[in-house]
Amino acid sequence: MPSIPPAPDGYVLDLAEILSAETETALQTELADLEAYNSSQIVVVTIETLEDYPIESYALEIGRTWGVGQEEFNNGTIFLIAEQEREMRIEVGYGLEGAITDAQSFAIIDQVAASYFKEGDYDQGVLESVQVLDNLARGEAFDLTLVSQPDTSLNNDELLFLLVMLFFLTRGLFVTFSRSKAWWMGGIFGGLTGFILFYSLGMVILFTLLGLFLDFIASTFFFKQFKHHGAWFWGGGSDGSSGSSGGSSGGFGGFGGGGFGGGGASGRW
C-alpha cells in the first residue's frame, strides 16, 4: 500500500500534479465556503499510483487517518484520483451518506469526471465534480441520471398491449393460486413485470401501481362471483442531512476527526 501522506493544510493535495494553480485556488475557496456553511469538508487528493492497492481501501485509510469532517457529524468526503491506474473514488463519511448516496457518487464519476478525464482535462473534471458534491452536501437537489440507461419509452400501442397483458396475467394467476381477497400481491406482480421487461425504476413503479389498481378492481367486482367455487386471489431516498450549520467562518482550520465506513463509489476513465 502507498504510504498515507500527511494531512494537507487545505482541501486539495495534488501529489500527481495534474491540477493547475488556478484550479486549486478555486477549489480552496469553494470548499472553505462549504465548511463555513454547514461544517462539511470535501477534500480532493490526486496520487501518481496505487501500487496495486485497491483504491477503495486507500481512500478509506486516508479518510480515517486524516479524520476528514467533524467528529460529531462525520461529514467528510474524499475525491481520490489515481493517475497511473486511471481510477477514481468518492469516499463519503457516515454523516453525508444520506446526502451523497452511492448512486449519486457513481453518477458524478461516470457522467462528469470521466468524460473530462478521458480528454485529459483534469481541471474541469475536478471542478465540476466538486461543484456537484458541494451542492449535494448543502442539501440541494441535483439531476444525475445515468446517461447509459436505455430508452424505455412506450408508444400508445405498446402501452395498451402491456396493460391488457398485465390484467390477464394477474387475473389468471390469482384464479389459479389464491385463497384470499387481498389485492396487494397485484402490486408485487406488476412491479416484477416492469423490472423484468424494462429494468427501469420508473417502469417498476408504474407497473406496481397498475398491478395494485387492477387487482383491487378485480377483487371488488369479481370475488363474489367466484367465492362459491374457490377464491382466486393471492394469499393475502434520502435522509439528506449534511451535518449541522454554523461551522467555521474562516478558511481551512484542520480536520475534525470524521468517520468513514466505505460509502461512495469508484470508477475508471
Beta strands, then each sheet from edge to edge (+ up, - down):
strand 1: 12-14
strand 2: 41-47
strand 3: 76-82
strand 4: 87-93
strand 5: 260-268
sheet 1: 1+ 2+ 3+ 4- 5+
end
